[in-house]
Amino acid sequence: MENLFKLLQREAEQEKKKILDEAEAYCSALLIKVKEESESLFAATEKEIQAQARAEMEKTKSALSLKEQAEILKEKSHWLDKVYDEAMRRLESYRKNPDYQRALRLLFQEVLKESEELTLFVNPADKGLIESWKKEAEKQCPVVADQGISAGVRAVTKDGKIEIRNTLGDRLERAWPNLVVDVSRTLWEES
């Protein structure tokens, strides 16, 4: 009887590992897809704004005195802000995308890897999903509805010393300093 119990327990562990491996593979593929889609959205935004930006920049190019250079930098900064704002707007609207739940689940799972004792803050519309996923993961962390969270999860450790911001907007914000070089090159590189 004990051997049967051990056999069943081993089979259950193998099945659990198989399911977790499949889920991880699926989530990895989904994360790649979400990244590709966001890059595609970003590229579309760049193309739309590129034509406008170049037209405006051509008006400001003349003799490049110090004052004119400052104006050009100001104008470029304005257009970079517009690209950033448009990318953020599109990320906010990603909540309506059918793949949003999968992306949210990935963001949620990444946060859970960081610590055991967390309080999760999520958009009120996502609270039910997060609660159900939390139960599946057998986690006891509280989930708090926060209207300030748009698409993703913010977590704070029990002692309040560590905050994990894992939202689409936070990811764009962290990536922006690296992306701004590519965006600038796309918008203003001489053809």
DAFEN-V820502 format. One record per pair of residues at least 24 apart in sequence whose C-alpha atoms are under 8 Angstrom apart, sorted by the first residue. I is the first residue (numbers start at 1). GAP is how many residues later the second one is. D is the distance in Angstrom with one decimal. If there is no record, write none. Layout:
BEGIN
I	GAP	D
I	GAP	D
END
This chain:
BEGIN
27	75	7.5
27	79	6.4
30	72	7.1
30	73	7.2
31	72	6.7
31	75	7.3
34	65	7.9
34	69	7.0
38	53	7.9
41	46	7.6
41	49	7.6
42	45	6.2
45	38	6.8
45	41	7.1
45	42	7.2
46	37	6.8
46	137	7.1
46	140	7.5
46	141	7.3
49	30	7.8
49	34	7.2
49	138	7.9
50	136	7.5
50	137	5.0
50	138	8.0
53	26	6.6
53	134	6.8
54	133	6.9
54	134	6.8
80	100	7.4
80	103	7.6
80	104	7.5
84	92	7.9
88	81	6.3
88	84	7.6
91	60	7.8
91	77	6.5
91	78	6.8
92	58	6.6
92	59	6.7
92	77	7.7
94	57	7.9
95	56	6.5
104	47	7.1
104	48	5.6
104	49	7.8
105	25	7.8
105	28	7.8
107	45	6.1
107	46	6.6
107	59	6.0
107	60	7.1
108	44	7.2
108	45	6.2
108	58	7.9
111	42	7.6
111	44	7.1
111	53	7.0
111	55	7.1
115	42	7.4
116	25	7.8
117	24	6.4
117	40	5.8
117	41	5.6
118	24	7.3
118	37	6.0
118	38	5.4
118	39	4.5
118	40	5.6
119	24	6.1
119	25	7.4
119	36	5.5
119	37	5.3
119	38	6.4
119	39	6.8
120	24	6.0
120	33	6.6
120	34	5.9
120	35	4.5
120	36	6.7
121	24	5.8
121	25	5.8
121	28	7.2
121	32	5.9
121	33	5.1
121	34	6.0
122	24	5.5
122	25	7.6
122	27	5.6
122	28	7.6
122	29	8.0
122	30	6.6
122	31	5.2
122	32	6.6
123	24	5.3
123	25	7.0
123	26	5.0
123	27	5.8
123	28	7.1
123	29	7.7
123	30	8.0
END
